[in-house]
């Protein structure tokens, strides 16, 4: 994905102050006076919230300036490059509508560079402004610091070529993010409809039967002494991870010999509460044939009595939460674990269709999850490609 640029001419080092007339915005005072604003005006008023919500590409704003307000600020009627020097310090901004410029921004007037090229340079450079602040204090930059910043800049033609490629990459990232959001919404919708039984497959009309979880589950515990197996932990948001992936190291220590040997297709319930899983999370082991998992997890198999993937999705749907809620007597322990023991967990009631219908539901949800995961990975790879490209172009 990353292009190979063959520079014909060396990039020239110039101060930003030599490449543009740098002006600071102005704000009408007192800023909360209603006379400065108008709902019918076509001239917007850029605020920090507009910048963060649109990632620096301003296509719309909430507030608009009255004629009186416009006289108290710097009004831009065409696309310009701005730089935030307060709050979101160092954030580059481009306006695609008419705007008045707050005094927390500077504007590059009469630029001798491509606006998009410099936008990406400043985006990459942004963390470097931190050196102008003390640890724990707010960063402050001013027009003079920006004027004195030395940048490497290629020919006008090459600036446009570089910028257009990154814009194409940005558009691809945005499209992939949009696809991922839609797939996530679709996934939640499928879970809701399947487990509320508002969607049924043709030919399946039997009422789902009420079971104790223990009627279809058998406990898995202990190990056979092999300590060279993958050591896993459950993340509510990502499922099974190796301890190195989650904690950057193996944290099992001497407890490893007490870990549970879990086989592919078996499940564990991590009864730790989190923002993503208030009542814990259940996951099937899929990526390894065997693994060692913390003994504090309630591990079990449903071989032949239920579809393990269906059971995982059942808990992901949140339907059993009302049963789990009944078991919690005093909230989370100091270690974050909900005080739900194995026997109580196995005693909760779950509604199950026939094993055939479980299989059908699980396969549909698996395909959707696979597509979502592939899209998430594609987004990550595109974002990494952009970071690598910016590092290469603007070292």
N, C-alpha and C positions, 0 to 999 in steps of 0.2 A: 504493500500500500504506500509506503514511504517513497517519494520520488527521489531520483538522483539528479541534483542540480550540477551543471558543469559551468562554473563561473568563468566568464571570458575576461571580465574586468574585476579587479579587486574591489571589495566594498570600501567605501570612503568613510573615514571617521570624521564626524562633525558634531558640534554642540547643537542641542535642540533649539537654543536661542538664535542660531544662525539659519535655522530651517523654517522658522515661523515667528510671527509676532505673537507673543504669549500675553494674554490678557486675563485678568481675574474677573469673575462674575460679580454681580452686585445684588443685594437683597433689599426690598422695601422694608422700612421699619416704622412702627412695630410690625413684625411679620404676621401677627395674628389679626391685624386689622382687616375687616371684611372688604374695605373699599379697594384693596389691591387686587381683588379677585372677581371673576365674572364667569357664570355658567355658559354664556353665549359666545365667549371669546374663542378665537381660533389659535391663540398663542398660549401654549402650555407652560407649566411651571415645573421644572424638573426637581424632584426630591430624591433623597437617598433611597426611599422605598421603591420608587420607580426604577432606579438603577439595579437594585438587587433582584427585583421580580423579573426584569427583562434581560438580566445578565449584560447590561451595558448597551443594549440595542434598543433605543427609545422609539417606539412606534405609537405609544399612547401614554397619557398621564391623567391623573385624577383631577388635578387643579388647573385652572386657566387664569391668566392675568387680565385684569381690566385695563383700559387705556391708561389710567393713573398708575397702575402697577408696572406697566410696560415702560413708562418714563423713568422708573426708578431702577431699572436693571439693564442688562445687556441682552438684546433680543436677536436670536438667530433665525433667519428665514429660510436657510438652506442647510444641507448636511454639513456638519462640522465634527471635528474630533475634540473631545473634552477630557479632562483628567480630574478625578475627585481628589481634593486635598484635605478633606475632613471626613470623619466617620469611616467610610469605605476607602481609606487612603490608597492612592495609586491605581484605583480602578479606572480603566479607560472607558469612555462613553461616546456613542455616536447618536446624534439626533436625526430622525427621519421625518420629523414634523417641526413646525415652528415652535420655538421655546424661548423662554426667558431663563437666564443662567444664574442660579443661586451663587452666593459668594463662597460656597464650599467647593467650587469648581474653577478651573482655569480653562481657557479656550485657545486652541492653536489657530490663530487667524493668518490668512494669506500663506498657507503651508507650501513648502517646496518639496513635498513628499506625497506619496499615495496614502490616503486616509486609512484604508484597510490595512496596508502594510504596517503603518505605525501603530494602529490599534493592536495588532498581534504582538508587535515588539513590546509595547507597554504592558500587555497582558502577561507576557512571559517575565518581564522585568519587575512586576509588582512586588514580589516578596522582598526584593532588595531595598525597598524604601524603609524596611524595618530598622535598618542601621541608624536611622535618624531619630529613633526613640529609645528611651531607657527601658530595660526589662520591667514589664508590668505597667508601663505608662503608655499613654496615647501617643501615637506617631504623629508628628507634625512636619509637613513639607510646605514650601512656599514657591512662588514663581521663580525666584532666583535659583533655587536648587534644581528646578526643572530646566531652566535655561542653560545651566551649566552641565547638564547630563550629556555625556558623550555617547553617541550612537554610531553603529556601523551601518551604512546605507548603500545599496547598489544603485545601478542605473534606474531611471524611471520605468523602463520596459520590464526590467527584472523585478522591480517592486510589485508591479501589477501582476506578473506571472505568479510570484510567490503568494501574494494575497488571494488571488483567485483560486489557487489550489487549496489553501487553508479554508476558504469560504465553502468550497465544494465538500471538504471533509466535515466542516461544521454542519452543513445541511444534511449530510449523511448521518451524523451523530444525532441531530434533532429528529430526523425521520425514524431512526432506530429507537430513540427514547419514546417517541409517540407510539410506535408499534408495541413496545414493552408495556407501556401504561395501559393500552387497550387490551393486550393479552392478560394482564393482571386483573383487570376489571372482568374480563370474560371468565377467567379462572374462578374468581369469587362468585360470579353469577352461577356457573355450573355447580359449584359446591352447594350453594344455597338451594338451588332448585332440585338437585338430586336428593339431598338429605332432608328436604322438606316434602319430598315425594310429589312435588308438583310437576316433575318431569318423569315419565316412565317409558321404558322401551316397549315397543309393540309386542304383544303376547305376554307381557308381565303385568298382571293386575292383582296378584295375591297381596293381601295385607302383610306388611312387614311384622315380624314376630318379635316380641319382647324377650330378651335373654339377659341373664347375668353374664358379665364379661368372662367370669370364671367358667361358664358352661362351654365356652369355645376356646379357652386359653389354658396352656400348661406352663407352669413356672420354669424359667431357665436360670440356673445359678451355678456358681463354682467354675472351676477350670481344670484342665488336665496337666498343669505344670509347665506348659509351653509358654515362655515369656517373650518369644521372638516374633509375635504376631503384631499387626497394627494395633496401636492404642488409640481409641477413639473417644470423642466426647460429643454431646449434642448441643448444637446452636439452634435456638428456636427459629431463627431466620434462614439458616443455611442447611439444617439437617446435620448429618454426620460429618465431623471434621476430625483429622488427626490432631492430637494435642499440640504438635508443632505448628499446625496451621492456625490453631486458635490462640495458643498462648506463647508461640515462638520457642517452646521447649517442652520436653516431656515432664509433666508435673506429678506423675503417678508415684515415683519414689518407691519407698518400701511397701506402699499399699498395693503395688502391682500384683503381688502374689494372691491378693484377695479379689482381684477383678473377675468379672464374669466373662466366660467364653461364649460369644454370640456367633451363631452361624447365619449364613446368607438366608434371607427370608424370615428371620426371627425379628422381634420388635423389642424396643425398650421405651419405657415412660420415664422421662426426666421430669420429676415433680418439683423442679425449681421454677419459681414464677419470674416473669419478665414482662416488659412492655408489650412484646409481641405475643406472648403466651402466658396470660395471667394465671392459668391453671396448669401450666406445664405443657409438654409436647411429647408426642409419640412418633417414632420413626422406625421404618423397616430398614434392616441392613441390606444394602444392594451392591455397593461398590467393592466389597471384599468377600471372599469365601468364608473367612473366619476373622474375628477380631476380639480384642479384650476391651471391655467397657466397664465403667465404674460400678461397683456393687451396689451403690446407693440407688441406681436406676432400678425400676421394677421391670425386669426382662421376662419375656414370655414368647411362646409360639402358638400359632393357631392352625397348625398343619392339618389340612383336610377338613377342618370344621368351619373355617372362614377364609376369605381372601385377605392376606396380610396388607396388601396395598389399600384395599377397601377400608380396613381398620385404621390405617394411617390417615386416610382422607376423612374418615368419620370424625376423628379427633380434630383434624385441621378445620373442619366445618364449624366447630364450636358447639355442636349439638349436645355432647356429653357434659358440657360445662356446668349445667344446672345440677347434675349428679355429683360432680367433683366439688362444687361449692358447698354442698351439704356436709362434706367430710372435713372441712377446714374449721377447726375449733378456735384457733387463736392466731390466725395469720401465718406469716412466714417465720421460720426460725432465724437465728442469727446468721446461719450459713445460706439463707435464701431459699431453703427447701420448704415446700409446703408439707405440713404434718399429715401426710396421707400414707398409711402403711400399705403393704402389698395386699393383705387380705381385704382391707376396705376398698382398695382400688378394684380388685377382682369382683367385688360385690355390687359394683354399679350396674345399672340397667342400660342396655343398648338395644336399639331397634335394628334388626337385620333382615334383609330380604333373602331369597334363596341364594345358594352359593353361585348359581349361574348368573343371576342378576348382579350379584356383587362383582363377579368377574367382568361383566360388561361395563359397569359403572367405572370400575378401577382402570380398565384399559382406555376408556375415553379420557379420563382425568390424567392418566399417565402420558398420553400423546400430547395433551395440552400443556402439561408441565414440561415435557421435553422441548416443545417449541418455545415456551417461555424461557427456559434455561439457555437454550441455544441463542435466543435473541439477547438475553442478558450478557452472555459471553461475547457476542458480536459487538455489543455496545462497549464493553470493557476494552476489547481489542482496538476498537476505533479510537477510544479516548486515550489509550496508551500510545497509539500511532501518532496522534496529534501532539502529545507531550514530547515524544521522541523527536518529531519533526521540529517543534519549537526549540528544543534544546540544541538541535543540529544547526538551525538557522541563526539562533540568537544565543550563543554560548556564554 
